[in-house]
């Protein structure tokens, strides 16, 4: 029996999970992430949760095959709805849109606890999720970027502090990402390109820039040294 191996995206997610903490993987799909974390000794135990019976059964088979049935609990749950509040320390929500991740967190007010650590990997609309963290007094402690083919993603690490922080206009688009690696640069360039297209479309249609997109573009360009 060989150990589970993760792709670059999930490896980056796993890297932000704290060693020695109990982990809950929400939207677990095949259960590879939580199995990897427990199998390699980074987490003593875990929860694999999914909204649908099919993916949860796939995860169950992965858990059984890797001999981890006593360490990983499988829960059929809509987001965090059926997850016991005291059953985990780190919560992973990966592979969903930023809007959906924000909705899942909004429905679970118990995550506003300083002992809880959230690792989120939005596939789209990361700015919506960052805004939710800011509005709900979470601190984004760090972020990583990862690539999957031609697509670039961010992984956000956040904890509740109870303090609502102020940030510049571009923060919801860049977060804690700095141009320190090729993947970081490509991610930031992707955001810049999308915002520039949006701004150009507004100007072509003679519409006002009510979202201060021009300011955001200039801030990201400064960050990139452009």
Backbone as a ProteinNet text record, in pm:
[ID]
protein_1_A
[PRIMARY]
XXXXXXXXXXXXXXXXXXXXXXXXXXXXXXXXXXXXXXXXXXXXXXXXXXXXXXXXXXXXXXXXXXXXXXXXXXXXXXXXXXXXXXXXXXXXXXXXXXXXXXXXXXXXXXXXXXXXXXXXXXXXXXXXXXXXXXXXXXXXXXXXXXXXXXXXXXXXXXXXXXXXXXXXXXXXXXXXXXXXXXXXXXXXXXXXXXXXXXXXXXXXXXXXXXXXXXXXXXXXXXXXXX
[TERTIARY]
84.8	0	88.5	78.2	158.1	83.5	159.1	98	34	-64.2	-130.9	-32.8	-38.1	42	-53.2	-18.1	-103.1	-45.7	-134.1	-87	-36.8	14.5	73.7	-27.1	-149.7	-251.8	-281.6	-310.2	-342.1	-219	-100.4	21.9	39	7.6	15.9	-86.7	-205.9	-308.8	-259.8	-209	-160.3	-49.1	32	143	100.6	-24	-72.3	-149.3	-172.5	-236.2	-133.2	-174.1	-81.5	-50.2	74.2	117.3	58.8	7.4	-44.8	-188.9	-254.6	-392.6	-490.4	-610.8	-716.9	-774.5	-791.5	-830.9	-966	-1045.3	-1170.7	-1160.2	-1178.3	-1170.5	-1312.9	-1358.3	-1496.8	-1503.5	-1588.2	-1591.1	-1475.6	-1462.9	-1342.3	-1321.3	-1430.4	-1423.3	-1369.9	-1248.2	-1195	-1122.4	-1115.1	-1052	-900.6	-840.6	-694.4	-622.2	-673.5	-604.3	-600.3	-715.9	-719.1	-643.1	-650.5	-575.7	-425.7	-383.1	-241.7	-193.1	-270.7	-230.1	-218.4	-311.2	-308.2	-204.1	-197.9	-105.2	40.3	70.1	207.4	236.1	141.5	164.5	154.4	108.8	96.9	-23.1	-129.5	-249.7	-279.1	-314.6	-342.8	-473.3	-568.3	-698.1	-762.1	-869.8	-933.7	-1078.5	-1146.5	-1284.1	-1286.8	-1348.6	-1371.6	-1520.9	-1558	-1699.7	-1732.9	-1852.9	-1898.7	-2050.2	-2102.5	-2246.3	-2313.3	-2239.5	-2297.8	-2249.2	-2338.6	-2307	-2199.4	-2201.2	-2103.9	-1960.8	-1927	-1790	-1752.9	-1848	-1817.5	-1787	-1855.3	-1826.3	-1688.4	-1653.3	-1517.7	-1413.4	-1440.1	-1348.7	-1340.9	-1454.6	-1457.2	-1367.2	-1372.2	-1288.9	-1140.7	-1107.3	-968	-920.7	-1005.2	-971.3	-949.9	-1038.5	-1027.9	-901.8	-876.5	-759.9	-629	-627.2	-504.4	-500.1	-600.8	-601.3	-616.8	-698.8	-711.3	-853.1	-932.2	-1071.3	-1085.9	-987.7	-996.3	-953.9	-893.5	-843.3	-918	-994.3	-1065.4	-1214.8	-1292.6	-1438.1	-1498.4	-1596.3	-1663.1	-1801.5	-1832.3	-1957.9	-2025.6	-2151.2	-2231.5	-2282.9	-2236.5	-2267.1	-2272.1	-2368.7	-2376.5	-2284.7	-2165.1	-2066.4	-2026.9	-2038.2	-2000.1	-2119.5	-2235.7	-2359.9	-2355.3	-2299.8	-2300.7	-2165.4	-2074.7	-1942.8	-1948.8	-1919	-1920.1	-1820.6	-1861.5	-1778.8	-1645.8	-1640.5	-1517.1	-1438.7	-1471.3	-1411.1	-1287.1	-1256.9	-1142.4	-1079.8	-955.2	-882.7	-858.2	-825.2	-801.5	-912.7	-967.6	-1073.9	-1023.2	-1029.6	-989.2	-1113.2	-1126.5	-1232.4	-1164.8	-1148.5	-1071.7	-1152.5	-1123.6	-1182.9	-1323.2	-1365.6	-1497.5	-1478.6	-1586.4	-1581.3	-1571.7	-1511.2	-1497.8	-1631.5	-1732.9	-1867.4	-1922	-1907.7	-1960.6	-1885.8	-1753.7	-1676.8	-1721.6	-1742.6	-1789.9	-1927.5	-2015.5	-2148.6	-2139.4	-2051.3	-2033.3	-1986.9	-1890.1	-1839.2	-1944.3	-2021.3	-2125.2	-2229.6	-2256.5	-2357.1	-2303.9	-2176.4	-2115.6	-2047.2	-2122.9	-2063.8	-1962.3	-1962.7	-1868	-1723.7	-1702.9	-1564.9	-1497.4	-1576.9	-1519.8	-1466	-1357.6	-1293.9	-1143.3	-1067.9	-924.4	-847.7	-906.8	-836.2	-853.3	-951.4	-981.5	-894.9	-841.9	-756.7	-824.6	-845.1	-913.3	-815.4	-812.8	-732.9	-830.4	-836.4	-933.3	-863.1	-910.4	-853	-966.9	-997.7	-1106.1	-1064	-1152.6	-1124.9	-1152.3	-1246.7	-1282.9	-1318.2	-1323.6	-1369.9	-1305.4	-1173.4	-1100.6	-1124.8	-1151.7	-1174.3	-1298.6	-1399.5	-1521.3	-1489.5	-1409.1	-1373.4	-1285	-1188	-1103	-1187.2	-1283.3	-1370.8	-1450.2	-1494.7	-1568.1	-1478.9	-1356.4	-1264.1	-1245	-1225.5	-1206	-1330.5	-1446.4	-1571.8	-1603.4	-1555	-1585.9	-1469.9	-1376.7	-1267.2	-1172.2	-1142.2	-1038.4	-910.7	-798.1	-670	-621.6	-586.4	-523.6	-374.2	-329.1	-191.3	-90.2	-127.4	-38.8	-117.2	-57.2	-116	-6.5	-46	41.8	-28.5	49.5	-8.5	32.5	-50.5	-21.6	-77.5	-26.4	-73.3	-123.8	-221.3	-276.2	-293.8	-190.8	-192.5	-172	-268.3	-257.9	-329.6	-389.6	-464.9	-381.9	-401.6	-328.1	-426.2	-391.7	-480.8	-408.5	-487	-431.4	-484.8	-406.1	-448.9	-436.4	-547.4	-556.1	-558.5	-473.3	-469.9	-522.7	-629	-692.5	-733.4	-728.9	-770.5	-854.3	-948.5	-1033.1	-957	-961	-895.2	-993.6	-1110	-1205.8	-1177.6	-1073	-1033.8	-1050	-1126.3	-1144.4	-1034.2	-950.8	-835.5	-867.8	-793.4	-807.3	-698.6	-735.5	-640.8	-658.1	-559	-572.3	-671.1	-705.4	-813.1	-787.3	-661.2	-628.6	-617.5	-628.2	-600.6	-693.3	-819	-910.1	-872.8	-792.4	-747.8	-610	-527.3	-390.4	-365.6	-440.2	-419.2	-275.8	-221.3	-83.4	16.8	-26.7	61.4	157.9	283.4	388.6	457.6	514.2	578.7	713.9	709.6	832.5	869.6	778.9	806.8	740	775.8	716.1	565.3	522.3	379.3	307	369.1	310.3	290.8	394.2	390.3	281.6	274	173.3	31.4	13.8	-117.3	-156.2	-63.5	-90.4	-112.3	-37.4	-55.8	-192.7	-239.6	-372.4	-479.8	-467.4	-562.3	-556.9	-436.2	-418.3	-481.7	-461.7	-519.1	-671.2	-730	-876.1	-933.5	-868.9	-917.2	-899.7	-790.3	-766.4	-873.2	-909.2	-1014.3	-1148.6	-1174.8	-1299.8	-1302.7	-1191.5	-1183.3	-1198.6	-1130.2	-1138.8	-1281.3	-1350.6	-1489.7	-1579.8	-1556.7	-1634.1	-1611.2	-1485.2	-1453.4	-1510.9	-1508.5	-1562.4	-1713.8	-1777.2	-1922.7	-1963.1	-1862	-1886.1	-1953.3	-1915.5	-1969.5	-1867.1	-1916.9	-1828.6	-1758.7	-1639.3	-1561.7	-1599.5	-1716.3	-1765.8	-1691.7	-1617.5	-1545.1	-1398.2	-1359.5	-1221.3	-1121.3	-1160.2	-1075.2	-941.8	-945.9	-821.9	-719.7	-766.7	-677.8	-620.4	-705.8	-662.9	-557.6	-582	-486.2	-351.1	-352.5	-225.9	-152.7	-226.4	-163.9	-101.3	-168.4	-114.4	7.7	3.4	119.7	239.8	215.1	323.1	378.4	289.1	331.4	420.5	386	464.2	588.9	601.1	715.5	705.7	581.8	560	549.2
-119.8	0	124.9	205.3	327.1	444.3	542.7	659.3	749.8	827	923.4	1032.8	1073.3	1185.4	1294.8	1419.3	1531.7	1610.3	1676.4	1765.2	1895.1	1985.3	2108.4	2192.3	2197.9	2279.1	2227.2	2098.4	2042.1	2033.5	2020.7	2022.8	2158	2263.9	2398	2415.2	2359.3	2363.3	2289.3	2168.3	2086.5	2157.2	2235.8	2304.3	2409.1	2456.9	2558.9	2501.2	2371.1	2306.2	2294	2324.6	2324.3	2181.5	2156.8	2025.9	1998.1	1875.6	1833.1	1871.8	1933.2	1977.6	1884.3	1876.8	1797.2	1876.8	1810.6	1881.1	1832.3	1925.3	1891.4	1938.1	1846.3	1876.9	1883.8	2005.5	2027.4	2026.6	1939.6	1918.5	1828.7	1718.2	1634.9	1561	1539.2	1466.2	1324.5	1291.3	1156.9	1138.7	1244.7	1233.5	1234.1	1268.9	1260.6	1352.8	1474.2	1570.8	1526.3	1492.4	1454.8	1324.3	1231.8	1106.4	1135.3	1221.1	1258.3	1317.8	1407.7	1475.8	1379.7	1286.5	1189.9	1081.3	1036.2	929.4	968.9	1096.3	1143.6	1201.2	1186.3	1224.8	1373.1	1452.5	1595.9	1624.6	1547.5	1562.5	1429.2	1432.2	1307.1	1242.4	1323.1	1271.3	1371.9	1329	1419.2	1384.6	1479.4	1462	1484.4	1393.3	1408.6	1432.2	1549.5	1584.3	1623.4	1586.6	1627	1634.1	1718.2	1736.4	1618.1	1551.5	1445	1307	1209.7	1073.3	1009.2	1039.3	979.3	1012.3	1141	1176.6	1126	1127.1	1079.5	930.3	856	713.3	691.8	776.2	769	793.8	892.3	922.4	805.1	742	626.2	514	490.3	386	421.7	549.1	592.6	571.7	609.8	594.2	447.3	360.9	216.8	159.1	195.3	143.5	180.7	299	344.6	304.4	229.5	177.6	283.1	385.2	496.9	514.6	409.4	418.9	461.7	429.8	466.3	610.5	673.6	809.8	916.3	873.4	969.5	939.4	1037.4	1025	1083.2	1015.7	1063.9	1116.3	1238.3	1302.8	1360.1	1324.3	1382.1	1517.2	1625.3	1757	1862.8	1951.9	2069.1	2174.8	2184.8	2275.4	2230.7	2322.6	2293.5	2258.2	2240.2	2222.5	2106.8	1993	1874.5	1850.6	1945.2	1928.9	1973.4	1886	1926.5	2039.4	2137.4	2256.7	2226.8	2122.3	2091.8	1976.1	1942.4	1823.3	1852.9	1979.7	2011.7	2144.9	2161.7	2285.8	2362.3	2288.3	2346.3	2303.1	2400.3	2373.2	2404.7	2306.9	2326.3	2328.1	2433.3	2438.5	2474.6	2375.7	2394.6	2350.4	2415.2	2372.3	2422.2	2527.5	2587.6	2734.4	2797.9	2940.5	3020	3137.1	3220.2	3259.6	3279.4	3312.9	3200.8	3076	2961.1	2939.7	2954.6	2938.3	3041.1	3165.2	3269.8	3234	3179	3138.7	3027.8	2931.7	2821.1	2873.9	2964.8	3021.3	3107.5	3181.7	3268	3187.8	3066.3	2981.6	2908.7	2927	2858.9	2962.6	3039.4	3145.8	3094.8	2964.9	2909.8	2912.9	2940.7	2950.8	3079.1	3171.7	3294.7	3264.2	3192	3144.2	3147	3204.3	3222	3090.5	2980.7	2852.3	2790.6	2840.6	2784.7	2850.8	2768.2	2813.4	2769.2	2862.3	2831.2	2838.5	2732.7	2730.1	2719	2822.2	2826.2	2840.2	2762.8	2769.8	2793.1	2921.3	2951.8	2930.8	2871.5	2852.9	2981.4	3060.5	3187.4	3287	3413	3519.7	3517.3	3508.5	3515.1	3648.3	3754	3886	3888.6	3809.5	3801.7	3737.5	3632.8	3564	3651.1	3719.2	3809.1	3918.3	3971.2	4074.6	4019.7	3893.9	3832.4	3821.6	3778.5	3768.9	3905.8	4008.7	4143.3	4189.6	4174.6	4220.6	4147.3	4025.1	3944	3935.5	4028.5	4045	3925.5	3870.1	3768.2	3834.3	3780	3822.7	3719.4	3764.1	3674.9	3674.3	3565.2	3560.6	3536.1	3456.6	3434	3375	3379.6	3319.3	3254.9	3151.7	3087.8	3087.2	3070.7	3053.4	2916.9	2864.1	2734.1	2734.1	2644.3	2634.8	2494.1	2488.2	2361.1	2375.8	2337.9	2362.1	2509.8	2571.3	2713.3	2801.9	2744	2821.8	2844.3	2961.9	2997.5	3024.5	2973.9	2983.1	3037.9	3091.3	3132.3	3041.1	3025.4	2952.7	3048.9	3071.6	3173.4	3108.4	3158.3	3113	3225.2	3199.7	3306.4	3259.2	3352.3	3325.3	3441.9	3411.8	3514.8	3589.2	3722.7	3805.4	3894.5	3919.2	4010.6	4155.2	4179.7	4315.4	4331.8	4432.7	4459.6	4552.1	4502.8	4578.8	4659	4767.2	4849.4	4809.9	4809.5	4773	4867	4868.3	4950.5	4886.8	4961.2	4920.3	4786.9	4758	4637	4510.9	4525.8	4411.5	4292.6	4320.5	4207	4126.5	4186.5	4115.1	4051.6	4109.3	4058.2	3990	4029.7	3971.7	3985.9	3875.3	3874.4	3826.4	3817.4	3768.4	3878.2	3845.4	3935.7	3868.7	3947	3888.3	3826.3	3715.8	3652	3527.1	3477	3359.4	3377.6	3295.2	3303.2	3280.9	3189.8	3162.3	3280.9	3345.4	3466.2	3573.5	3595.3	3699.2	3668.3	3543.2	3504.6	3523.8	3491.3	3508.9	3656.7	3741.9	3885.3	3944.8	3897.1	3945	3905.6	3787.9	3742.6	3835.9	3871.1	3962.6	4099.2	4146.5	4277.3	4280.1	4174.2	4166.5	4169.8	4095	4090.1	4225.7	4294.1	4424.5	4529.8	4521.3	4615.6	4601.5	4476.4	4452	4508.2	4489.7	4541.2	4693.8	4755.5	4902.1	4954.5	4892.2	4934.9	4922.3	4816.7	4797.1	4907.2	4946.1	5054.9	5186.1	5213.7	5337.4	5338	5222.7	5213.6	5235.5	5194.9	5209.5	5341.7	5428.4	5558.1	5545.9	5444	5423.6	5468.1	5503.8	5548.9	5430.9	5457.6	5356.8	5366.8	5313.3	5324.2	5235.5	5138	5046.2	5084.6	5204	5251	5153.9	5095.6	4995.8	5056.2	5182.5	5247.6	5253.6	5285.1	5290.9	5153.5	5052.7	4914.5	4870.7	4900.9	4865.8	4929.4	5056.2	5126.4	5065.7	5025.9	4964.3	4829.2	4750.8	4619.3	4637.3	4734.7	4763.1	4802.9	4883.6	4923.6	4802	4712.9	4590.9	4506.7	4501.5	4423.5	4496.4	4623.6	4700.3	4745.4	4751	4787	4937.8
0	0	0	-104.2	-113.1	-50.8	-4.4	57.9	-47.1	-2.1	-88.3	-129.1	-255.4	-304.2	-351.8	-323.9	-359.2	-476.8	-552.2	-658.4	-595.3	-676.9	-625.8	-546.9	-594.8	-529	-388.9	-377.6	-246.8	-156.8	-215.7	-135.2	-66.9	-141.1	-83.7	27.9	8.7	112.8	237	217.2	328.9	405.7	334.6	398.2	498.7	489.5	581.9	700.5	700.5	815.7	927.7	1048.6	1161.2	1207	1235.9	1283.9	1421.8	1437.4	1567	1593	1497.6	1515.5	1444.5	1499	1437.2	1319.4	1207.3	1085.5	1034.9	982.3	915	770.8	677.6	534.5	480.1	451.3	408.6	255.6	202.1	57.3	17.9	89.8	84.3	-46.8	-122.8	-248.8	-225.5	-271	-253.1	-119.1	-41.4	90.4	89.5	-24	-34.6	63.5	80.5	165.8	310.5	367.1	509.2	532	438.3	450.1	447.4	357.6	349.3	481	538.8	662	779.6	788.8	899.5	873	750.2	712.1	734.9	711.7	727.6	866.1	957.2	1095.6	1124.7	1028.1	1054.3	1143.2	1126.1	1208.6	1276.9	1407.1	1478.3	1434.8	1388.9	1346.2	1251.4	1186.9	1092.7	1066.6	1004.6	959	808.7	737.8	594.3	576.3	528	515.1	372.2	330.2	197.2	197.6	110.2	98	29.7	-58.4	-140.8	-98.2	-111.3	-68.2	-155.6	-286	-377.2	-341.4	-333.8	-295.3	-156.3	-63.4	71.7	70.6	-14.9	-26.1	-88.9	-185.3	-241.9	-133.3	-48.8	61.3	157.8	183.2	274.3	223	93.1	34.9	46.6	27.9	43.1	186.1	281.6	424	458.6	409.4	437.1	374.2	249.7	178.2	246.9	309.4	375.8	522.9	566.3	703	810.4	782.4	876.6	930.8	928.1	971.3	1116.2	1200.2	1342.3	1367.9	1268.9	1289.4	1210	1109.7	1025.6	1027.6	1068	1073.3	946.1	891	770.3	806	761.4	797.9	672.8	653.5	546.3	597.4	537.8	593.6	484.6	497.5	411.5	471.5	416.6	474.8	614.4	709.9	848.6	936.6	874.4	948.8	1048.9	1010	1096.8	1165.8	1154.7	1215.7	1361.8	1457.5	1598.6	1623.2	1699.9	1719.6	1787.2	1866.7	1940.3	1878.7	1752.6	1691.7	1608.3	1585.9	1501.1	1543.4	1503.6	1529.2	1399.2	1293	1161.2	1066.3	993.8	897.8	758.2	669.9	530.5	442.3	361.9	261.4	129.5	44.8	-78.9	-199.9	-313.1	-439.3	-464.7	-393.3	-415.1	-450.7	-497.5	-524.2	-395.4	-402.5	-284.4	-224.5	-308.9	-259.6	-172.7	-220.8	-147.5	-17.1	-18.6	104.8	208.1	164.2	255.2	311.4	229.3	274.9	379.5	356.7	451.2	586.5	585.4	710.2	779.1	700.4	756.3	833.2	787.1	851.1	974.7	1005.3	1120.9	1209.6	1286.5	1369.3	1470.7	1498.7	1596.3	1546.6	1417	1367.3	1416.4	1469.9	1525.9	1665.4	1665.9	1788.4	1763.2	1854.4	1832	1819.2	1866.2	1853.6	1715.4	1639.1	1507.5	1400.7	1314.7	1203.6	1074.2	982.6	856.8	740.7	662.1	539.4	422.8	340.8	231.8	97.7	1.3	-133.8	-232.5	-258.1	-351.8	-497	-575.4	-717.7	-795.7	-746.5	-808.1	-697.9	-732.6	-643.2	-504.8	-505.3	-377.8	-308.8	-387.1	-327.8	-239.7	-274.9	-193.9	-59.4	-61.6	61.6	150.4	91.2	171.4	236	161	217	334.6	324.3	435.6	558.5	539.9	653.6	719.2	638.6	693.1	769.6	707.7	768.9	897.8	911.8	1029.6	1128.3	1115.6	1212.7	1218.7	1102.6	1091.2	1040	1080.1	1025.6	925.1	806.6	709.5	740.8	799.3	848.8	737.7	638.4	525	409.2	292.2	172.9	89.7	17.5	-79.4	-214.2	-318.8	-451.6	-505.4	-593.6	-655	-796.5	-877.5	-1015.2	-1045	-1133	-1178.8	-1329.4	-1402.9	-1546.7	-1574	-1640.2	-1673	-1572.6	-1472.8	-1374.9	-1249.7	-1190.4	-1069.8	-956.3	-838	-724.2	-602.3	-509.2	-380.9	-271.4	-166	-47.4	68.8	138.8	242.8	380.7	470	608.4	696.5	773.9	851.1	990.7	1085.4	1222.8	1274.1	1359.2	1419.1	1527.3	1522.3	1624.6	1698.5	1638	1698	1665.2	1587.4	1549.7	1398.8	1358.4	1216.4	1168.5	1079.2	1032.9	906.2	889.2	769.4	668.4	541.4	435.5	317.2	229.8	110.1	12.8	-90.8	-181.2	-249.2	-280	-356.7	-270.5	-139	-50.6	-76.1	-104.6	-125.4	-249.6	-339.3	-459.2	-441.8	-358.2	-342.9	-209.1	-107.2	24.8	70.8	120.2	170.4	64.7	-58.3	-164.7	-208.7	-208.1	-255.7	-374.7	-466.2	-585.2	-551.7	-476	-428.9	-507.7	-587.6	-670.2	-804.9	-900.4	-1033.1	-1026	-940	-925.6	-865	-766.7	-707.6	-814.6	-893.6	-997.4	-1099.6	-1142.9	-1242.2	-1185.3	-1058.6	-995.1	-993.6	-949.6	-942.1	-1081.5	-1178.8	-1315.8	-1369.4	-1332.3	-1374.8	-1318.6	-1191.2	-1128.6	-1197.3	-1222.9	-1287.1	-1425.5	-1502	-1636.9	-1633	-1541.3	-1530.2	-1490.8	-1397	-1353.4	-1462.5	-1536.8	-1645.8	-1754.4	-1786.2	-1885.5	-1836.2	-1706.9	-1649.7	-1657.1	-1622.8	-1625.7	-1768.6	-1863	-2003.2	-2056.5	-2013.5	-2057.8	-2002.7	-1878.4	-1818.6	-1893.9	-1925	-1994.8	-2136.4	-2201.8	-2338	-2339.1	-2228.9	-2217.9	-2152.8	-2130	-2066.8	-1930.5	-1855.5	-1721	-1616.6	-1499.1	-1392.8	-1324.9	-1276.8	-1203.5	-1055.3	-1020.4	-882.7	-784.5	-835	-747.4	-731.2	-776.5	-765	-827.8	-940.1	-1005.4	-1048.6	-1090.7	-1134.3	-1020.5	-900.8	-783.8	-754.5	-761.8	-733.9	-835.5	-961.7	-1067.5	-1039.9	-1003.4	-976.8	-857.5	-755.1	-637.1	-670.7	-753.7	-791.3	-880.6	-968.6	-1053.8	-968.3	-865.7	-773.9	-700.5	-657.2	-589.7	-680	-807.7	-904.3	-953.1	-913.6	-957.7	-1101.6	-1150.2	-1290.9	-1306.5
[MASK]
++++++++++++++++++++++++++++++++++++++++++++++++++++++++++++++++++++++++++++++++++++++++++++++++++++++++++++++++++++++++++++++++++++++++++++++++++++++++++++++++++++++++++++++++++++++++++++++++++++++++++++++++++++++++++++++++++

